[in-house]
């Protein structure tokens, strides 16, 4: 089990560079929208071209929140016009539409403006902008008398506003509108001014949800000729197939699309067992399984079969990046939420039906730095990474996140992952260039001689001008690296070559969450710091329940992959049991407690909302770093 989990981890792709940079997160703590905008405008001066689009997008949003609508519009427009191939372009269009709609009564906003608000994916859109977007949509739908659609929009507004500076304002507005809807005060409805294709596809969705297959078939059959260029054309084509098949959408059925044979058959099979175990524990949910065999083409067939033939209302899977990229557009066209277990972000770009419950490297890095830069006050780091796509991507993510938080990277070194002798890495990291440091080496030799030692055995001490070393690698290679650093006289772990040495931190990712890590690394990995979403020693109710049930099946100890599968089914179940026809909206509003992997639900960007477990090595075993929550910044 350990072997395949590691194989899966390091088979994942390099980090996608298409999301907002960490400097955007740093801006959120600036204290006010004006200060956040000023911070981002300063960061823009030295940003890469890819980062510039995101920085401008969030700059425009903070200007909007500061009440500077004209300046915000100019900046949103710059992103929409000048960054034609950038992922921030579509979110910028949402910003322009929100500003336009906000200057009018939302119920009287133009059809194009309302279409933009309703059609563009939430991917990459700032949470506060999404919240105001859905608030405006909710107001327009309420004014049109479409109370069901209004309620769904208001649920999205609440979910998007969580954790943003406008949360209180949005909640107050949502409650007021809900009261108007309930009393009928908002029912004086003008004609529906939204695009005809949007109106048509929403009616088709409603017909399918209510099993009105004859109506859905007629409407879907006419859609292609009436709206040939519509972005919903693929959805209408699938809707026609679903209506012809006549299988109702079953909110008690969760589809599972995983590789159960082939290269990823073992991890896929274990993940399937965790999902089924979770369903059994909850009761009332049927799990329908399809073997993708790790093949993207089979993954497409799996989604079609699970949804069209078996009526699955949500699909859990697939497992690999290639499968997820192939299946994400299919899930979007089927208008069926897909919860993928890859850590890559690319699949999320397909649209609002794709969710990622599995922890990404970037999320781990952010959680790790919460403990190191906030809890311990460390601000300067060295990075050692394998020269693989994974290692290089993790190193980039770490550098970006550290610098966004005001820290610095002292040095970065890559190494051959096939090597088994890392002493040369220690020499390079410690700047042990005897020619460059000749005078210092002469002094060291002289001191050794005066002490009665053999000058020939003298060694230069490493130059250490950082607080910790980040190593995004497996526990096996990281243990070898720790040993090599100790050999080169780094004060690593519990090892102190000199009595007055300041301990040097060793930090990494969840690949170190393994009982073999302390055994392989010994004293050299003592006090190392790493994070994970799951740990077999966790004492919370959800982890204990999952672990007990899993062990009763004779499966040994589970990994984070199975724990995420257990939790993903719980969140899916909550969305299926909630009121509201749109299951994707329900997923955004779901809030599950006592999970095994810390998963509560999803952010407006459809990534995981979770609690992290901070871990270290003490007493020759993996232990929690904190007995309770990590300390707040600066404490």
Secondary structure, 3 states (H helix, E strand, C coil): CHHHHHHHHHHCCCCCCCCCCHHHHHHCCCCCHHHHHHHHHHHHHHCCHHHHHHHHHHHHHHHHHCCCHHHHHHHHHHHHHHCCCCCHHHHHHHHHHHHHHHCCCHHHCCHHHHHHHHHCCCCCCCHHHHHHHHHHHHHHHHHCCCHHHHHHHHHHHHHHHCCCCCHHHHHHHHHHHHHHHHHCCCCCCCCCCCCHHHHHHHHHHHHHHCCCHHHHHHHHHHHHHHCCCCCCHHHHHHHHHHHHHCCCCEEEEEEEEECCCCCCHHHHHHHHHHHHHHHHHHCCCEEEEEECCCCHHHHHHHHHHHHHHCCEEEEEECCCHHHHHHHHHHHHHHCCEEEECCCCCHHHHHCCCEEECCCCHHHHHHHHHHHHHHHCCCCEEEEEEECCHHHHHHHHHHHHHHHHCCCEEEEEEEECCCCCCCHHHHHHHCCCCCCCCHHHHHHHHHHHHHCCCCHHHCCCCCCCCCCEEEECCCHHHHHHHHHHHHHCCCCECCCCCCCCCCCEEEEECHHHCCCHHHHHHHHHHCCCEEEECCCCCCCCHHHHHHHHHHHHCCCCCCCHHHHHHHHHHHHHHHHHHCCCCCHHHHHHHCCCCCCCCCEEEECCCCEEEECCEEEEEECCEEEECCCCCCCCCCC
